[in-house]
Amino acid sequence: KQEVTQIPAALSVPEGENLVLNCSFTDSAIYNLQWFRQDPGKGLTSLLLIQSSQREQTSGRLNASLDKSSGRSTLYIAASQPGDSATYLCAVSAGGYNKLIFGAGTRLAVHP
Amino acid sequence: DADVTQTPRNRITKTGKRIMLECSQTKGHDRMYWYRQDPGLGLRLIYYSFDVKDINKGEISDGYSVSRQAQAKFSLSLESAIPNQTALYFCATGKTSGAHNEQFFGPGTRLTVL
């Protein structure tokens, strides 16, 4: 059974720091991995999607990597800002119907 | 306007009541999903549908039912609500496009069962 784990569960950093959020999964047979941002009362916003054949994806200050063989992904946020404060979720797409399996998330607080 | 909308956004109800949560999308996607999120946990899949005539159970479907009235609408019902169904409920859509299963989420419905 696929399980997704995110470490750390919570993180508080000063503005300007570069930071790394970690995601691990137990079964390497995935189609893709998706990183989401969750803001209170606003649902989930898709940040990056990495196909199983890809190693990384970049969008602005965000870079996500995927090492399928070791079951790991990292989300790198450069020069963090208070507006980056949110919960970050990773999810892997697997199974016959491509369902998403989510980690519990990392709650990030960036303080001025 | 939002691509995926959910109504209501918040609902408080009592044990034993029947509740319906509604989801509409303007993205033209064929796939629709219902998830629930509990504090400190990731989202878990309740039901999913790949087409108007297609309904499938997810990992936690007990106590729930769904209806896909049209490609753009997917509703979730709790026939007799119980307190442990208190959670944040999300609807999502996706497009059948090989393995590229990117999903797009609505804003969520916060349900409290007293």
Interface residues (C-beta under 8 A of the other chain):
Chain A: V4 A9 Y31 N32 Q34 F36 G41 K42 G43 L44 T45 S46 L49 Q51 S52 L89 A91 S93 Y97 N98 K99 L100 I101 F102 G103 A104 G105
Chain B: V4 Y33 G40 L41 G42 L43 R44 L45 Y48 F50 N56 G58 F90 A92 G94 A99 H100 N101 E102 Q103 F104 F105 G106 P107 G108
